[in-house]
Amino acid sequence: MVGYGGASMRILITAGPTHEPIDPVRYIGNRSSGRMGAALAAAAVKAGHQTTVIVGPISVGLPAGIRRVDVRTASEMHAAVMAEFGRHDLLILAAAVADFRPKAMHTEKLARHGTLTIECEATEDIAAAVGRSKRAEQRCVGFALESDNNIDRAKEKLIAKNLDLIVLNPLSTLDSPTISPTLVYPDGRTEPLASASKADFADILIQRAVALWR
């Protein structure tokens, strides 16, 4: 492993949405573009870190100089994160993973009719799984997308999932070039940041994440 918090860390980033199949052509997804994860990857590479990105189906390009792992579903992203995390110093969970998936996928395209009921089940909680498995020398940063920018809810997630930092951001962040984040730390400290481009915020977040070892 590279020196923790040093100039050349091993950083693992998740990016983009997941697609949870209903049938061979339809899926449950969300509006995440992957811009935040791509910006974080670019910032990490620029700062000299060895960077791996686990990426769902995104609509933006990723920077050169990274190692890329493509996934489509929440289950695939969970498996990839758990396989990769042990070889990295820092994990930044920027992907917008679907919270639910259909309990059963139809093997043939569903015919159109009056109504369709889809029974769903919860997907794997990747942040919680990582929080349970991380070693003392590893750090994990999560994101909390809250419709009402509920800082108490973000704090609850931070503690419950054993994260080292969480980024609270509003729903307007989805598929947007900008972000208006608040950083929340385990000691209760919060750091509201001005609205910025995702690229500018990515530089700040990489700096704050590296500082978690100090």
N, C-alpha and C positions, 0 to 999 in steps of 0.2 A: 504494500500500500504506500501511496505517496504521503508525505507529511501532512497531518491534519491541519487545516486552516492555512496551509502554506501557499506558496506562489503557484504551485502546480498540483491542484487537487483533482480527484476523479469525481465528476459531477454527473448525476443521472437526472434527467428531466422527462416528465411526461407531458404530452401536448395533444391538443385537438379533442374531438368528440369520440364517442363510440357509437356504433350502429348495432342495434339488437334486432336480429331478423324476426319478421313475422311470417314471411314466406320467401321464396327465392328472389323476389323483386322488391319487397317492402320491408321497412325496418322502423324501429323507434330510435330517434336521434335527437339532437338539439342544434342550436345555431352556432356553436363554437367553431371558429375559423382556424384555430391553432396559432393565431398571431402572437399570443403571449408566450407560448412555449417556444416558438421560433425565435422571438426576440431574446428570450432567456438563453437559448442555445448560442445565438450570435454573441451575446454579452459574455458568456462563459468562455467561448473560444477566443474572443478579443482579449480577455484577461489572462489567457495562457493556460486554461484548464483543459484537461482531457475530458471530453464531453460525449455522453451517450444520450440519445433521445429515443424514447419509446413513443411512437406516434400513431394516433388513430387516423381515420380518413380525413385529411385536411385539405384546405383550399389555398394554402400558401406554401411557398418554398422554404426549405431549411438551408442554413448556411453550409458552406464547404468546411471541411475539417472536423466533422462530427462522425460518430458511429451511429447508424440509424437502425432501429428495430421497428418494423411495421406490424401493427395489430389492427383488428377491426372491432372486436367485442370487448365488453368489460371483463369477461372471464379471461380472454387472451391478454388484456393489459395487466390484470392481476398476476397471472402466471409469469409474464415477462418481468414485471417489477420485482417479484419475489426471487426470480432467478438471477437478476442483475444486481440487486441492492447490496448484497454481501461484498461485491467487488468495488464499491464506491464509498467515498467519504460523505457525500452530500446528495440528498434526493430532494428535488423540487417538484411537487405534484401540481402541475399547471393544467393538466387535462380536465375536461368537463365530462367525466364518466357518467353514463346513464345510471340513474338510481334504480330503475326497474327494467326488466326484460320479459317478454312473453314466456309463460311457463312451458309452452310447446311451440316449436316452429312447424308450420305446415310445409310439407315437402313439395306441394304443387301450388302454383299461383292461384290465390283465392278468386273465385268468380264474384263479380259485383252483384250485390243484392241490397235489400233495404237497410239492414242494420248489421253491425259486426261487433261482437263482444270479444275482447282480448283479456284473458286472465293473466296477470303479471305477478312476478315475484321479485324480491329485492336482489340486486346484484351484490357482488363482493365489495366490502368496504376496504378499499386498498390502503387508505391512510391509517385506519385502525390496525390492519394487519402489519403494516410496516412499523407502527408505533410499538407493537408487542414484540417485534423481532429485532429491532435495532440495537446495536451494541453501544456501550457508553461513549465510544469515540466517534460515533456517527451522528449526523444531524439530518433533520427532516423538516422541510418547509411545505406547508399546505396552503390552499386557497379556500376561502369561504365566500360563496356567491349568495348574497342575501337580498331578497326583494325590498326589504325595509332598512337595509344597512344596519342590521341588529348586531351591535358590538357585543352584547351579552351572549348572544348565540354563538358568535365567533369564539369568544373566550371558552364557552362550554366545549366546543369542538376541539379546541387546542388542548385542553386538559384531558378530555375523554380519550383522545387519540394519541396522546403522548407525543405531540409535536413540539418543535423547538421555536417555531415562529409560524404565524398564520397571516395571510393577506386577506383582509376583508374588502370586498369590492361589490358594487351594486350590479343589478341585472343589465344596466346599460353597457357594461364592459363586453358582453357577448357580441362577437362579430364587429367590434368597434376598434378603430386605430388608437384610441386613448383609454386611459384608466384613471380612476379617482380612488386610490387605495388608502387603507389604514393598516399599519402593521401592528400586530398584537403579540405580546411576548408572555411567556409563562409566569413571570413575576407580576403580571397585571398592567405593565406599562404598555401604553399605546402611542403610536407615532403616525398621526394623520399626515399624508403627503398631498401636495397640490396635484391637480389633474395634469397628466403628462402623456406624451406618446408612450406606447408600450415599449419602444426601444429605449427611451430615456429611463423609464421605470426599471427595465430589466437591468441596466447598469447599476442602479441603486440597490436593487434586491440582491444581486450577486455580491456586492460589497457588504450588505447587512448580513447575508448568510455566512460569508467568510468570517465576519466578526463574531459569530456565535461561538467560536472556539476560544475567544479571549476572556 
